[in-house]
Amino acid sequence: MAETVAERLVQTLVGAGVRRIYGLVGDSLNPVTDAIRRSATVDWIHVRHEEAAAFAAAADAELTGKLAVCAGSCGPGNLHLINGLYDAHRNMAPVLAIAAHIPSAEIGTGYFQETHPDQLFRECSHYCELVAQPHQFPRLLQTAMQHAVSSRGVSVVVLPGDVAAMDVPSGAVVNGVFDAVPMVRPADGDLARLAELLNGAGKVTLFCGTGCAGAQREVLALAERLKAPVGYSFRGKEWIEHDNPYAVGMTGLLGWGAAYDAMHACDVLVLLGTDFPYETFMPTTPRIAQVDVRPERLGRRSKLDLGLCGDVRDTITALLPLLEPKTDHAFLDKMCERHERARRRLRAYVDHVGTRRPIHPEYVAATLDELASPDAVFTVDTGMCAVWGARYLHAAMGRRFLGSFNHGSMANALPQAIGAQVAYPDRQVISLSGDGGLAMLMGELLTLRQHELPVKIVLFNNSTLGMVKLEMEVAGLPHHGCDLKNPNFAALAEAVGLEGIRVEDPAQVRPALQRLLAAKGPALLDVVTDPNVLAMPPKATIAQAKGFALAMTRMAFADELDDVTDTVMSNWRTFP
Ligand SMILES: Cc1ncc(C[n+]2csc(CCOP(=O)(O)OP(=O)(O)O)c2C)c(N)n1
């Protein structure tokens, strides 16, 4: 029997292991949604804004490691996917987006809702093509899926509604998706050069990124052989931090611990599977070697003495036999001690502010860390939530952390939590949301109820766009345009059918979190937090401190003395 393009799409996706599509319906998508309805194998996870569909699909793909799919109708429908697709692509999440399109005969006529998705999504995809006629479709879909899973990132299939309803020519094969991962390691000569560099070095530090996924055992063996402290990025944290006696924390704006010092005080720094973006936190004096499976990334973030193409696990496995074990662990011990001191300071700070009103967000995050299950999935909003997540949530084997770590978009946490909970219905999924971030895609609270997803939201309600407020202050600018007039978010959550809890008293934080985590269905904890809390990076520069002082002075002259006093009172302990 003849099969339509839409039916072939669904059948091929089922063959590739896809069991759900995130999206929002529309006329041009009708053949596809109808084929999904009739398939009974694929769930349609309908969201309230297509951006959330892309974020959710990306979270699903990141957690499962498998292809995930989202869809939007023609024109504005698929245009709304774009921010989530940028995020997915930069996080290397294998996502296929179906961008339904206007009738094929109308393309180029300025038709109702006409956009050019085949051009729009180019920058945020490995592959983005228009299906002009049904003969093309099977191989085009195959190519799109292969790009998404093998290059890891986004593929977009632009599908006019009329073409989706046409028959696929008989005899076209369905191949499925081939996601075999190759072994990739540097050539022998390059490995020998790395071994020579490391064997000749006194103090070595490792810095690990998301490329260390699944390579913790090898990284620890390398650290042991070299007596090297191990720092990591936020995307490396979930793979590297737990059960790691060499761990010295993170660097960068979110950072804490001794990673910054370890990276600056070593003779050789080895960057493993990391594309850590902040040049200002990278040292210039040690010799630097970098290993990345994507060689086009070598050397783009720091000066580099040796750049090697390889998968982290495969490379270390091949490298270890070439390394002479080091015996001097003075540098490692010193950095670990420094890290332990920083950890104790962080804890003492939390204990100190834990009773203060307004509630300090660090206390909330640290208490959540204690109460959350060992295999929880945390999503953190861009903004201060990312800082609290980086510093106060501990990695444990099985815990996962999702954020908009490369694209840096607000409002990522809730839709990512949706994708996480759909993929793992029985796992604890916790969204650390900012009040700005939550409000931006607030309609997705309805999605939680619609699909009965028991996501737990911890809302850091500081009535301000806090991260930007801080950025203004360290730049010497009085903050402007950051204040938010917020509702009672717990009441709002109740109104849309979630369990809502609100807490303003620090003594109630622990019981409120316990109640939140014990809730059967979706629930939101609205924590009214201190808007003046600052988060200092592990090395605040003189310029930042000066900028902050300048902003405070300007605010004082502008008669905003109360604000200045509150800020100083909230933070005097954190000033370097
Ligand atoms: C879509 C988008 N718009 C604007 C920004 C700039 N930005 C980064 S963080 C931030 C503030 C976030 O505020 P909120 O969600 O309330 O969290 P807080 O920092 O207060 O914890 C803003 C405006 C961004 N990153 N993404």
The ligand as a MOL file (V3000), in Angstrom:
LIG
                    3D

  0  0  0     0  0            999 V3000
M  V30 BEGIN CTAB
M  V30 COUNTS 26 27 0 0 0
M  V30 BEGIN ATOM
M  V30 1 C 16.9510 35.0900 26.2880 0
M  V30 2 C 17.9280 35.9120 27.0860 0
M  V30 3 N 17.6620 37.2200 27.3440 0
M  V30 4 C 18.5390 37.9520 28.0730 0
M  V30 5 C 19.6830 37.4080 28.5600 0
M  V30 6 C 20.6560 38.2300 29.4170 0
M  V30 7 N 20.5950 37.7200 30.8070 0 CHG=1
M  V30 8 C 21.4330 36.7780 31.2860 0
M  V30 9 S 21.1150 36.3370 32.8520 0
M  V30 10 C 19.8430 37.4070 32.9620 0
M  V30 11 C 19.0770 37.5760 34.2400 0
M  V30 12 C 18.3500 36.3510 34.6410 0
M  V30 13 O 17.4750 36.7090 35.6530 0
M  V30 14 P 16.6970 35.6520 36.5150 0
M  V30 15 O 16.1520 34.5730 35.6640 0
M  V30 16 O 15.7260 36.3680 37.3650 0
M  V30 17 O 17.8260 34.9810 37.3920 0
M  V30 18 P 18.8220 35.6300 38.4900 0
M  V30 19 O 20.0770 35.9640 37.7740 0
M  V30 20 O 18.1490 36.7980 39.1180 0
M  V30 21 O 19.0060 34.5140 39.4470 0
M  V30 22 C 19.6870 38.1140 31.7570 0
M  V30 23 C 18.6660 39.1780 31.5330 0
M  V30 24 C 19.9270 36.0540 28.2290 0
M  V30 25 N 21.0270 35.4380 28.6270 0
M  V30 26 N 19.0250 35.3260 27.5300 0
M  V30 END ATOM
M  V30 BEGIN BOND
M  V30 1 1 1 2
M  V30 2 1 2 3
M  V30 3 2 2 26
M  V30 4 2 3 4
M  V30 5 1 4 5
M  V30 6 1 5 6
M  V30 7 2 5 24
M  V30 8 1 6 7
M  V30 9 2 7 8
M  V30 10 1 7 22
M  V30 11 1 8 9
M  V30 12 1 9 10
M  V30 13 1 10 11
M  V30 14 2 10 22
M  V30 15 1 11 12
M  V30 16 1 12 13
M  V30 17 1 13 14
M  V30 18 2 14 15
M  V30 19 1 14 16
M  V30 20 1 14 17
M  V30 21 1 17 18
M  V30 22 2 18 19
M  V30 23 1 18 20
M  V30 24 1 18 21
M  V30 25 1 22 23
M  V30 26 1 24 25
M  V30 27 1 24 26
M  V30 END BOND
M  V30 END CTAB
M  END
